[in-house]
Amino acid sequence: MLSYRHSYHAGNHADVLKHSVQALILDALKGKDKPFVYHDTHSGAGRYDLKDAHAEKTGEYVDGIGRLWGQDCPEILHPYLKAVKALNPNGNLRYYPGSPRLAAALTRPQDRLMLTELHPSDHPRLVQEFAQDKRVRIAREDGYQCLKASLPPKERRGVVLIDPPYELKGEYGDLVKGVLEGVKRWATGTYALWYPVVYRQDIDFVERRLKASGVRKILKIELRVTGDNAERGMTGSGMMVINPPWKLESQMTELLPYLVAQLGQSPQAGFTLEWLVAE
C-alpha cells in the first residue's frame, strides 16, 4: 500500500491537482453570500516547510509547485497560487499550504472550517496553526466518524474533502463507506475524494462501488505525470467529485492540458475528465 503522509509529499503534482480543484470548488461556493462549511477529514499539519527533512528527502515539490512558481500561469490558477504566495512573501518558495491552510485563505469570515487529524505529530501542529482563527474547529478523532456526526451541517452548504493516507489495506473500502454514509445524511453537499494512481484495480474498485450506489453527479478528474506502472509508485492522482459546481467540468477542460504540459514527466503523461455518473 501507499503510505501518503502529507509532509513527505507537500507541493508535489498531486497537491497541485488536489488544491487547484479545491480552490475552484471554494470559489464557486463564494458565489452566494450565505455561509458554508469546509470539512476536512484527514487534515495533516496545515502548512509544510519545504526545506525540512521530510520534504527534502523526497524533493517532490520540485516537480510540482516548483514548476509553476514564478511562471505566467493561467488566471484559473490564480486563487490557488495566491494562497501559496501569501506564505512566501519574499518570493522564495519555502512554505506550502496544506488543504486546511488553503481553505482558510480562500474562505470568508462567515464560513466555518471543521478539521480532523489523528496523527500524534500533525495534530498539535494543526492546533497551533489555527489557534487564532475562531472559524476553525479541530478534532482529534477518526475522520469518518467525525464526518458522520457532523452531518448535515447547520449551513446546509459546503464541501467535504477526503484525502486519506492509503496506508492500510482497507482504506479504499473505508473511503467508499465514509462518503456514502455522508451522502445519506447530506445529499446536496459537495464531496471531493482524492486518490493516488498506484494500482489501477484500487481505483476501479472505488468507481464500481460509487456507480452501484445510486449516487448521481460524480465527476472524475485525473492527472497522470507518466504512464501507469505499478513498479514505479504513484504515477498520478485524481479527484472524484460528487455534486461538483456547475462550472468545474469546463474549468478542468481548460486547466488539465496545461497541467499535463507543465507537470508531465514522460510522453505517457495525460489526463482523464469524465462523468462516472451523470445527473
C-alpha positions as CSV (number, residue, x, y, z in Angstrom):
1,M,0.0,0.0,0.0
2,L,1.0,3.6,-0.5
3,S,1.8,5.5,2.7
4,Y,0.9,9.0,1.9
5,R,1.9,11.3,4.9
6,H,1.5,14.9,3.7
7,S,4.8,16.2,5.0
8,Y,6.8,13.9,2.6
9,H,4.8,14.9,-0.5
10,A,3.8,18.5,0.1
11,G,3.6,20.6,-3.0
12,N,4.0,17.7,-5.5
13,H,2.0,17.2,-8.6
14,A,-0.8,15.5,-6.7
15,D,-1.1,18.5,-4.4
16,V,-1.2,20.9,-7.4
17,L,-4.2,19.0,-8.8
18,K,-6.0,18.5,-5.5
19,H,-5.5,22.1,-4.3
20,S,-6.4,23.5,-7.8
21,V,-9.7,21.6,-7.6
22,Q,-10.3,22.6,-4.0
23,A,-9.8,26.3,-4.8
24,L,-12.2,26.1,-7.7
25,I,-14.9,24.5,-5.5
26,L,-14.5,27.0,-2.7
27,D,-14.6,29.9,-5.2
28,A,-17.9,28.6,-6.6
29,L,-19.3,28.3,-3.1
30,K,-18.5,32.0,-2.5
31,G,-20.8,32.9,-5.4
32,K,-23.6,33.2,-2.8
33,D,-23.4,35.4,0.3
34,K,-24.7,32.6,2.6
35,P,-22.1,30.9,4.7
36,F,-20.9,27.4,4.1
37,V,-18.8,24.7,5.8
38,Y,-15.5,23.3,4.8
39,H,-14.9,19.8,6.3
40,D,-11.5,18.1,6.0
41,T,-11.4,14.5,7.2
42,H,-7.6,14.0,7.0
43,S,-6.2,17.5,7.6
44,G,-2.5,16.9,8.2
45,A,-0.4,19.7,9.8
46,G,-1.8,22.7,8.0
47,R,1.4,24.0,6.4
48,Y,4.7,22.5,5.4
49,D,8.3,23.7,5.3
50,L,9.7,22.5,2.0
51,K,13.2,22.8,3.5
52,D,12.6,20.3,6.3
53,A,13.9,16.8,6.4
54,H,10.7,15.1,5.2
55,A,10.2,17.3,2.1
56,E,13.9,17.4,1.3
57,K,14.1,13.6,1.4
58,T,11.7,13.2,-1.5
59,G,12.1,16.6,-3.2
60,E,8.7,16.0,-4.9
61,Y,7.7,19.7,-4.7
62,V,10.4,20.5,-7.3
63,D,8.3,18.7,-10.0
64,G,5.0,20.1,-8.6
65,I,4.6,23.6,-7.3
66,G,8.2,24.2,-8.2
67,R,7.4,24.0,-11.9
68,L,4.6,26.7,-11.6
69,W,6.5,29.0,-9.2
70,G,7.4,32.3,-11.0
71,Q,5.6,31.2,-14.2
72,D,2.9,33.2,-16.0
73,C,0.1,30.7,-15.1
74,P,-3.5,30.8,-16.4
75,E,-5.9,33.0,-14.5
76,I,-7.8,30.0,-13.4
77,L,-4.9,29.1,-11.1
78,H,-4.5,32.5,-9.5
79,P,-6.6,31.9,-6.3
80,Y,-4.7,28.7,-5.5
81,L,-1.3,30.3,-6.3
82,K,-2.2,33.5,-4.4
83,A,-2.6,31.4,-1.2
84,V,0.8,29.7,-1.7
85,K,2.4,33.1,-2.4
86,A,0.9,34.5,0.8
87,L,3.1,32.1,2.8
88,N,6.2,33.1,0.9
89,P,6.0,37.0,0.8
90,N,9.7,37.3,-0.1
91,G,9.1,35.5,-3.3
92,N,11.2,32.4,-2.4
93,L,9.3,29.2,-2.3
94,R,9.7,27.6,1.1
95,Y,6.3,27.0,2.7
96,Y,3.4,25.2,1.2
97,P,-0.2,25.3,2.5
98,G,-1.9,22.0,3.2
99,S,-5.6,21.8,2.4
100,P,-6.8,23.4,5.7
101,R,-4.5,26.4,5.3
102,L,-5.6,26.8,1.7
103,A,-9.2,26.6,2.7
104,A,-8.7,29.2,5.5
105,A,-7.1,31.6,2.9
106,L,-10.0,31.1,0.5
107,T,-13.0,31.3,2.8
108,R,-14.7,34.3,4.3
109,P,-15.4,35.4,7.9
110,Q,-18.9,33.9,7.8
111,D,-17.7,30.5,6.7
112,R,-16.8,27.6,9.0
113,L,-13.9,25.1,8.9
114,M,-14.1,21.6,10.6
115,L,-10.7,19.8,10.6
116,T,-9.9,16.3,11.8
117,E,-6.5,14.8,12.3
118,L,-5.4,11.8,14.3
119,H,-1.6,11.7,13.8
120,P,0.2,12.5,17.1
121,S,2.8,14.8,15.4
122,D,0.4,16.6,13.0
123,H,-2.5,17.2,15.3
124,P,-0.6,19.6,17.7
125,R,0.9,21.5,14.7
126,L,-2.6,21.8,13.2
127,V,-3.9,23.2,16.5
128,Q,-1.1,25.7,16.7
129,E,-1.6,26.8,13.0
130,F,-5.2,27.8,13.7
131,A,-5.0,28.9,17.3
132,Q,-6.1,32.4,16.4
133,D,-8.8,31.5,13.9
134,K,-12.2,31.4,15.5
135,R,-13.8,29.9,12.4
136,V,-11.9,26.7,12.9
137,R,-12.8,23.7,15.0
138,I,-10.2,20.9,15.2
139,A,-11.0,17.3,16.4
140,R,-8.5,14.5,17.2
141,E,-10.7,11.6,16.1
142,D,-11.4,9.3,13.2
143,G,-12.2,11.5,10.2
144,Y,-15.1,9.4,9.0
145,Q,-16.7,9.2,12.4
146,C,-16.4,12.9,12.9
147,L,-17.9,13.5,9.4
148,K,-20.9,11.2,10.2
149,A,-21.6,13.0,13.4
150,S,-21.3,16.4,11.8
151,L,-23.8,16.0,9.0
152,P,-26.0,17.6,7.9
153,P,-24.2,20.9,8.7
154,K,-26.2,23.8,10.0
155,E,-25.2,25.9,7.0
156,R,-26.7,23.3,4.5
157,R,-23.9,24.4,2.0
158,G,-20.3,23.3,1.7
159,V,-17.7,20.8,0.7
160,V,-16.1,17.7,2.3
161,L,-12.5,17.0,1.3
162,I,-11.4,13.4,1.9
163,D,-7.8,12.5,1.2
164,P,-6.6,9.7,3.5
165,P,-3.0,8.4,3.5
166,Y,-4.0,5.0,1.9
167,E,-1.5,3.2,4.2
168,L,-3.9,0.4,5.4
169,K,-5.3,-2.3,3.2
170,G,-9.0,-1.4,3.8
171,E,-8.7,2.3,3.2
172,Y,-10.4,2.3,-0.2
173,G,-13.4,0.5,1.3
174,D,-13.4,2.9,4.2
175,L,-13.4,5.8,1.7
176,V,-16.5,4.5,-0.1
177,K,-18.3,3.6,3.1
178,G,-17.5,7.0,4.6
179,V,-18.7,9.1,1.7
180,L,-21.8,7.1,1.1
181,E,-22.8,7.4,4.8
182,G,-22.2,11.2,4.4
183,V,-24.4,11.4,1.3
184,K,-27.2,9.7,3.2
185,R,-27.1,12.5,5.7
186,W,-26.4,15.4,3.4
187,A,-27.3,14.6,-0.2
188,T,-26.7,18.1,-1.5
189,G,-23.2,18.6,-0.2
190,T,-20.1,18.5,-2.5
191,Y,-17.7,15.7,-1.7
192,A,-14.2,15.8,-3.2
193,L,-12.4,12.4,-2.9
194,W,-8.7,12.4,-3.6
195,Y,-6.9,9.2,-4.7
196,P,-3.4,8.2,-5.9
197,V,-2.7,6.4,-9.1
198,V,-0.7,3.4,-7.9
199,Y,-2.7,0.3,-8.5
200,R,-5.4,0.8,-11.1
201,Q,-7.5,-2.0,-9.6
202,D,-8.0,0.1,-6.4
203,I,-9.4,3.0,-8.4
204,D,-11.6,0.7,-10.4
205,F,-13.0,-0.7,-7.1
206,V,-14.0,2.7,-5.9
207,E,-15.6,3.6,-9.2
208,R,-17.6,0.4,-9.3
209,R,-18.9,0.9,-5.7
210,L,-19.8,4.5,-6.3
211,K,-21.6,3.7,-9.6
212,A,-23.6,0.9,-7.9
213,S,-24.6,3.1,-5.0
214,G,-27.2,5.1,-6.9
215,V,-25.4,8.4,-6.2
216,R,-25.6,10.9,-9.1
217,K,-23.4,13.6,-10.4
218,I,-19.9,12.2,-10.0
219,L,-17.1,13.9,-12.0
220,K,-13.8,12.1,-12.3
221,I,-10.7,14.3,-12.7
222,E,-7.3,12.6,-13.1
223,L,-3.8,13.8,-13.9
224,R,-1.1,11.4,-14.8
225,V,2.5,12.6,-15.0
226,T,3.6,9.4,-16.6
227,G,2.0,6.1,-17.7
228,D,0.5,3.6,-15.3
229,N,3.3,1.5,-13.8
230,A,2.8,-0.4,-10.5
231,E,6.6,-0.8,-10.2
232,R,7.2,3.0,-10.2
233,G,5.0,4.1,-7.3
234,M,2.5,7.0,-7.7
235,T,2.3,8.0,-11.3
236,G,-0.6,10.4,-11.0
237,S,-3.6,11.3,-8.9
238,G,-7.2,12.1,-9.2
239,M,-10.4,13.5,-7.7
240,M,-13.9,12.1,-7.8
241,V,-16.2,15.0,-7.0
242,I,-19.8,14.3,-6.1
243,N,-22.2,17.3,-6.7
244,P,-19.4,19.4,-8.3
245,P,-20.1,23.1,-9.0
246,W,-21.6,23.5,-12.4
247,K,-18.5,25.3,-13.9
248,L,-16.0,22.7,-12.7
249,E,-16.1,20.5,-15.7
250,S,-15.4,23.4,-18.2
251,Q,-12.7,24.8,-15.8
252,M,-10.9,21.5,-15.8
253,T,-11.2,21.1,-19.5
254,E,-9.2,24.3,-19.7
255,L,-6.8,23.5,-16.9
256,L,-5.8,19.8,-17.3
257,P,-4.0,20.2,-20.6
258,Y,-1.9,23.0,-19.1
259,L,-1.1,20.9,-16.0
260,V,0.0,18.0,-18.2
261,A,2.3,20.2,-20.2
262,Q,3.8,21.8,-17.1
263,L,4.0,18.7,-14.8
264,G,4.3,15.8,-17.2
265,Q,7.4,13.7,-16.7
266,S,7.1,11.4,-19.7
267,P,5.4,11.2,-23.1
268,Q,2.8,9.0,-21.4
269,A,1.6,11.9,-19.3
270,G,-2.1,12.6,-19.7
271,F,-5.4,13.3,-18.1
272,T,-9.0,12.0,-17.8
273,L,-12.1,14.1,-17.4
274,E,-15.3,12.2,-17.4
275,W,-18.6,11.7,-15.6
276,L,-18.7,8.4,-13.7
277,V,-22.4,9.1,-13.2
278,A,-24.2,11.9,-14.8
279,E,-27.1,13.9,-13.3
